[in-house]
């Protein structure tokens, strides 16, 4: 099980997550988020990461030029798009893209059928709400290209055993306060997810 620790705001949290086995780190370039990070700060952290850790930039309602400019400057390796966008627009982004499905009902799980995608619960807010999707929605669904997010914690991630997700994404479930990770929770989450 691949693990992404999202909402990274400082180098200490980033390096600890990597040391615990995180496959990817997420940087939130959405100014209204309590986990927002400036491109300058993100670049500073990314410059200190080891080479085989994915660096994912999260964007909400941004234009393609802004996304490409920030992606190039910060050296992120993948763009996570948290707004409705068509396939043509996804293809126009100059980095690999991870579209996000903010699922309102089970039919939403079939969007972007040929792409890896992150599946989160629908909320008026974007990301890190701690709300969960109903796992019964995934029964009989090919989850091999899905990264599950939303309300995951070190305690409940084991419920995903045998469900076949490509990976999991966690933010609020491993925090001490918004924007600051709890080292013990990060370590426990990664350990429990990797055991699946």
N, C-alpha and C positions, 0 to 999 in steps of 0.2 A: 504494500500500500504506500503510495507516494503521499507526502505530507507537505502542505504549504502553510507557513505561519504568516498571516497577513497583518497589516497595520503596524509594520515596523517603523519606529520613529527615532531609534538611536542605535549606535554601533554596538553597545554592550548587549542589547537584546538580540541583535542580528547575529553576532558571533556565538552567543550562547545557543541560539536555535540551531545554527549550523553544527556546532559541537555535539548537539544532542541527536543529529541525524536528519534535520530538515532538508528536503529536496529542493524547496523553493521558498523565497521570501517575497512578501507583497508590500508594495509602497503605494500609499493612497494619495493620488494627485487630485483630490476633490476638496476644495477649500472649506466646504461646509461640514466636513467630517472632523470629529475630535481626534482622529488619527492622521490628519493631513500632514504631509511632509513637503517641504519646499524642494524643488529640483536640486538646489545646491546641497542641501543636507542629504538627500537621497544619493547624489553622486558621491559625496564623501564616504558614505557607508559602503556603497557598491564598489568603490575603489579599493576597499579593504577586505572584500570577500574572496574566498578561494575560487578557483576557476570553474568548478563543476556544479555550482549552485545556481539554479535558475533565479532570475531577478525579474519580477513581474510588476508592471506599473498599472494601477487601477485608475480608470478614467470614467467620469460621468458627464454626459452631455457636452463633450468637447468636440471641436472641429478637427478634421483630419490633419490639417497643418500644425495645429497646436500639439496634437498627440505625437506626430512625427518629430517635431522640434524637441519636445521634452524627452522622448524616447532616445533620440540620438545623443542629446546632451548628457543624460544620466547613465547611458549605456545599459538600459534595461534590455532583457532578452526577449520579453513577451509583453504584449499589450492586453490587458483585461478590460473589456468593454461592458460597462454596466448600464447600457441604454439600448433601446430597440434600434436595430440597424440591419440593413439588408445584406445579402451575401456580397453584392458588388462593392459596397462600402467597406466591408471587412477585408476584401481582397485588395482594396486601395491603400490600406495601412501598410507601411513599409517594414513592419516587424511581424513575426508570427503573432496570431491573435487568439485570444481565449474569450469567446462571447459568453455572456452570463444570461442564463434563463432565470428570471424572477417569477417562479411558478405560482400561478393562481389556482390551477387545477391540473389533473394528471395529463391532459392533452398537451400541455405546454412542454412536457418532457421530450416531445418529438421534434421540437424546433432544431434547426442546424443539424440534420441527421448525419452528415458526413464529417463533422468537425468534433474535436475535443471541446467540451464546454463545461462551464461551472454552473451547477444548479443550486439555487438559493430560494428561500421562501420569499414570496412577494411581500414588500413592505413599502409604505410611503417614503420611508427613509432608505438610504442606500448603505447596506453592509453593516456588519457588527451589531445587529439588533438582538442576537441571542434567541431569536425565534426559530422553530424547527419545522421541517416538512414532515408530513405523514409518510412514514416509510412504506406503508402498504401501497402507495402510489407506484412504487418501483417493482412490484411483483410482476414477473413476466416481461420486464423491460430490459433491453440490452444496456447495461450500465458501464460497459467496458471503456467508453470514451467520456464518462462523466466524472466530474470532481464534485463531491457533495460538500455544501457549506450550509451554515445556518444552525445555530444552537448546539454545536458539537462541543463536548467537554472531555476531559480525561476519563470521566466516569461513564459516559454513554457511548463513546466511539466504538466500544466493543459490540454494540448492537448491530453494527454493519457487517459482522462476520458472515462470510459466504454470499454477500450481495453483489460482489464483483465490480465495485467501483474502481476506477483507475486511481483515484486519490481522494483526499479530504483536505478541506481548507478551514482553518480556524483563526479567529481573531479575539472576540470578546471572551470566549471560553477559556482562554489562557492568560487573562489579564489580571493584574492587581487593581489598577485603575485604568480608565480609558487612555490608550496610547502607551501604556507601560505594561510589559509582560511580567508574569510571575514565573521565575525560573523553575520552580518545582512543578508548576502546572504544565509548562512547556515540555519539560523532560518527561513527565508522566504521559502527556498526550501523545508525543512522538513514540514513546516506547509501546504504548497500548495500540496505537494505530499500526505500527510496524509488525506487531504480533498477529495481525489479522491474516 
